Amino acid sequence: MIDQSMVPYLTAIVESIEDAVLAKTFAGIITYWNPGAEVLYGYSASEMVGRHISLLFPAGLPREFNAIMRRLEHGERIKHFETVLVAKSGKRIDVSLTISPLFSRRGELIGALTIARDNSDRRRAEHQLSLHVERLALATAVARIGVWEWELSTDQLTWDATMLAMYGFEPTDRITYENWAACVHSEDLPGREASLRRVVEQNLDGSGEFRIVSADGGVKIISFTERAVLDGAANVVRVVGVNVDVTERRAVEAALRKSQEQMKYLAEHDFLTGLPNQRILNDRIGQAIELGSRTGRTVALLFLDMDGFKHINDSLGHPAGDKLIQSISKRLLDCVRSSDTVSRQGGDEFIVLLPEVNHPEDTAIAARRMLEAVAAVHSVDEHELQITACIGISIYPDDGLDAETLIKNADTAMYNAKDNGTRGYEFFQPAMNLRAVERQFLEEGMRQALERAEFVLHYQPKIDLRTGAITGAEALIRWMHPTRGLLYPGNFIPIAEASGLIIPIGAWVLRQACIQAQSWIGKGLPPITMAVNVSPVRFESEGFLEGLFAILNETGLDKKSVEIEVTETLLIRRPELTASILRTLRETGVRIAMDDLGTGYSSLSYLHNLPLDALKIDQSFVRQISMAPNQIGIVSAIILMGKSLNLKLIAEGIETAEELKFLQDLNCDEGQGYYFSPPVLPEQFARLHNTGGFRIFGDAARTRSPLNSCDQIAREQERDRRRLS
Ligand SMILES: Nc1nc2c(ncn2[C@@H]2O[C@@H]3COP(=O)(O)O[C@H]4[C@@H](O)[C@H](n5cnc6c(=O)[nH]c(N)nc65)O[C@@H]4COP(=O)(O)O[C@H]3[C@H]2O)c(=O)[nH]1
């Protein structure tokens, strides 16, 4: 029994605790309601005392109520009965109830005392936990993370559904260590078992990758992590682990790696030939220089450029041009060692790096080998193509200490090789740089020379070698350079050709020559043929014919009075195109002369296929008449062949009476040369023409030039020329 004196204290305790305390009769009528109950349920004591407890029940009496009452009748105390009650606000509250029976003095059950504790927070926490667990399960399923446990005491393996699916097991299959081991790739099993041993025996975490082989032979790559679970005495009792199927990820990574490698390759190699590009070449030159500076070895750089590649590309199309470049690149690779680098600079340019050269002269051997390899016939589609190349060579350390200088100097040497055109390769010499600067200077000047009217034409008479009459004039360009004085074509035409400036310059020459011829006719001079040199570059340029006809129409000169002098190189480079352009020209009446005959490499035999009017015998052959009489057979042969093709023969550069006599004897039709007159200004030419030409006697030795000053002019020009070259 409770000491009555304690009642106030007990009441104070019950009134002050946070838990809800209520007393009710056996019939369920509330007889006591503490402040904690007011807070929990929202009802005040006055509202609840005398009311039935079922007011708090969500939907009538809970099923367990009667059972609880029975247990209370037996004097049992109900602990932690969890249920849901409804507060005044209608909110459902999770509560944990402790219900104690209340007996009368006579021991009859008269009611119950209930202590309710708000369980909402704990429930929420539990709910959150179960959500986490669910999410984790979902995440492991989505991420295809398989989870497993190995209970060491029972040797029981537990796998989740992802694990089973990963290994191809059915949910009903019994998983044993042996089943698992049978799935592991035989090469990886020892490693896996060692890892498990380390976990079990040494409590060391394991992780890594291994392969499993499915029943159909498919291989999966599995990433694993495993760890020991310890008991209170730090003994390993369980091993838990996760498996992730990373097969696809590894495949994607491999594909990504491959595409990155491909991108790197493309960034460093020429797409057409697969050769290293400029970037890699620069690196390799840098490495070679570094090595060379330590070992004292020389490094050689060969700059190759194809001759006339553009024409092959234009006439046969880019696909054929590309195949030719590929064929050339293979040949070049065959010429060098694996330690050498062949790189393509774009277009038809290649650079070959020989990182270790004992003697610079050895490079000449390599260069000759490359020239031969390039020159051999290339089979491209149905075509048998031939192409030549020029090579410029620079040597480290003599010609430069860095990649840029070495490349620039090899390039300069290559241009010199093109100009000299004999061996096909040239070693760089410092003087070449001066020439390159000079070329640059002239090219820049030439760009303005047309506008500033710095070009002039001189005219050299062509003479009928039987009568001495002037039959024509050859227009020859000169450049009145503002600081250098009079420049001859040899000084600037090659630069104009290389830069393309020859196209406007050539058009100017033609227009000027036609205007001059018209002007002479206007002054009453007998009509003559006006010969104009046409550079191969211009001849092959787009719109050449249209431009030429436009000028002829514009100036009104009779087409039959115009003679185009073309060189043999055209025939070698693009025989079909050349023949077709020449035919069109010829049909309109324009005359065509083949210049510099015999200086190129063409076979004379195909000349009969071309629509020619005249052959010009180069002055080097004419010179042989007086300088090497034993070799004059070739002049006779050219004349005889020309005659047989019904072509007019014009000898160039006649300087002596002896040469003239010889040519006359061979029935050469026409000639020009200092013996008669050098190229002269238009007024001088008009005066010459006015006199009716030259008196030619049967005895050539007595032939006289009508212009006393001719010898003088020729001498002065020769002097100028020597001074300039
Ligand atoms: N030693 C010697 N030389 C003689 C004699 N008679 C004439 N010559 C020179 O020989 C060259 C003949 O011209 P080419 O063979 O057409 O050779 C020309 C031609 O290929 C080219 N050329 C000249 N003018 C033009 C032009 O307007 N356009 C183009 N594309 N080329 C031109 O420049 C070359 C050189 O022209 P030039 O310096 O004017 O030199 C001219 C002329 O002055 C002689 O008896 N002895």
Ligand as a Chemical Component Dictionary entry (heavy atoms), coordinates in Angstrom:
data_LIG
# 
_chem_comp.id                   LIG 
_chem_comp.type                 NON-POLYMER 
_chem_comp.pdbx_formal_charge   0 
_chem_comp.three_letter_code    LIG 
# 
loop_
_chem_comp_atom.comp_id 
_chem_comp_atom.atom_id 
_chem_comp_atom.alt_atom_id 
_chem_comp_atom.type_symbol 
_chem_comp_atom.charge 
_chem_comp_atom.model_Cartn_x 
_chem_comp_atom.model_Cartn_y 
_chem_comp_atom.model_Cartn_z 
_chem_comp_atom.pdbx_ordinal 
LIG N1  N1  N 0 74.310 35.047 -126.443 1  
LIG C1  C1  C 0 73.412 35.410 -127.367 2  
LIG N2  N2  N 0 72.165 35.636 -126.994 3  
LIG C2  C2  C 0 71.287 36.020 -127.944 4  
LIG C3  C3  C 0 71.654 36.215 -129.278 5  
LIG N3  N3  N 0 70.563 36.620 -129.967 6  
LIG C4  C4  C 0 69.538 36.671 -129.056 7  
LIG N4  N4  N 0 69.991 36.314 -127.815 8  
LIG C5  C5  C 0 69.217 36.184 -126.575 9  
LIG O1  O1  O 0 68.677 34.913 -126.566 10 
LIG C6  C6  C 0 67.390 34.931 -125.952 11 
LIG C7  C7  C 0 66.394 34.389 -126.890 12 
LIG O2  O2  O 0 65.172 34.263 -126.319 13 
LIG P1  P1  P 0 64.550 32.916 -125.861 14 
LIG O3  O3  O 0 65.313 31.729 -126.318 15 
LIG O4  O4  O 0 63.117 32.962 -126.215 16 
LIG O5  O5  O 0 64.743 32.989 -124.296 17 
LIG C8  C8  C 0 64.101 33.941 -123.541 18 
LIG C9  C9  C 0 62.770 33.526 -123.092 19 
LIG O6  O6  O 0 62.779 32.144 -122.811 20 
LIG C10 C10 C 0 62.602 34.291 -121.815 21 
LIG N5  N5  N 0 61.777 35.464 -122.093 22 
LIG C11 C11 C 0 62.116 36.664 -122.616 23 
LIG N6  N6  N 0 61.020 37.428 -122.674 24 
LIG C12 C12 C 0 59.973 36.725 -122.227 25 
LIG C13 C13 C 0 58.582 36.970 -122.070 26 
LIG O7  O7  O 0 58.064 38.016 -122.409 27 
LIG N7  N7  N 0 57.828 35.976 -121.543 28 
LIG C14 C14 C 0 58.382 34.805 -121.196 29 
LIG N8  N8  N 0 57.595 33.896 -120.704 30 
LIG N9  N9  N 0 59.671 34.527 -121.337 31 
LIG C15 C15 C 0 60.473 35.476 -121.851 32 
LIG O8  O8  O 0 63.854 34.729 -121.398 33 
LIG C16 C16 C 0 64.830 34.142 -122.238 34 
LIG C17 C17 C 0 66.015 35.037 -122.330 35 
LIG O9  O9  O 0 65.669 36.214 -122.901 36 
LIG P2  P2  P 0 66.764 37.304 -123.226 37 
LIG O10 O10 O 0 67.597 37.490 -122.014 38 
LIG O11 O11 O 0 66.061 38.451 -123.782 39 
LIG O12 O12 O 0 67.629 36.582 -124.260 40 
LIG C18 C18 C 0 67.144 36.377 -125.577 41 
LIG C19 C19 C 0 68.052 37.125 -126.521 42 
LIG O13 O13 O 0 68.449 38.407 -126.054 43 
LIG C20 C20 C 0 72.993 35.948 -129.655 44 
LIG O14 O14 O 0 73.411 36.078 -130.817 45 
LIG N10 N10 N 0 73.856 35.554 -128.668 46 
# 
loop_
_chem_comp_bond.comp_id 
_chem_comp_bond.atom_id_1 
_chem_comp_bond.atom_id_2 
_chem_comp_bond.value_order 
_chem_comp_bond.pdbx_ordinal 
LIG N1  C1  SING 1  
LIG C1  N2  DOUB 2  
LIG C1  N10 SING 3  
LIG N2  C2  SING 4  
LIG C2  C3  DOUB 5  
LIG C2  N4  SING 6  
LIG C3  N3  SING 7  
LIG C3  C20 SING 8  
LIG N3  C4  DOUB 9  
LIG C4  N4  SING 10 
LIG N4  C5  SING 11 
LIG C5  O1  SING 12 
LIG C5  C19 SING 13 
LIG O1  C6  SING 14 
LIG C6  C7  SING 15 
LIG C6  C18 SING 16 
LIG C7  O2  SING 17 
LIG O2  P1  SING 18 
LIG P1  O3  DOUB 19 
LIG P1  O4  SING 20 
LIG P1  O5  SING 21 
LIG O5  C8  SING 22 
LIG C8  C9  SING 23 
LIG C8  C16 SING 24 
LIG C9  O6  SING 25 
LIG C9  C10 SING 26 
LIG C10 N5  SING 27 
LIG C10 O8  SING 28 
LIG N5  C11 SING 29 
LIG N5  C15 SING 30 
LIG C11 N6  DOUB 31 
LIG N6  C12 SING 32 
LIG C12 C13 SING 33 
LIG C12 C15 DOUB 34 
LIG C13 O7  DOUB 35 
LIG C13 N7  SING 36 
LIG N7  C14 SING 37 
LIG C14 N8  SING 38 
LIG C14 N9  DOUB 39 
LIG N9  C15 SING 40 
LIG O8  C16 SING 41 
LIG C16 C17 SING 42 
LIG C17 O9  SING 43 
LIG O9  P2  SING 44 
LIG P2  O10 DOUB 45 
LIG P2  O11 SING 46 
LIG P2  O12 SING 47 
LIG O12 C18 SING 48 
LIG C18 C19 SING 49 
LIG C19 O13 SING 50 
LIG C20 O14 DOUB 51 
LIG C20 N10 SING 52 
# 
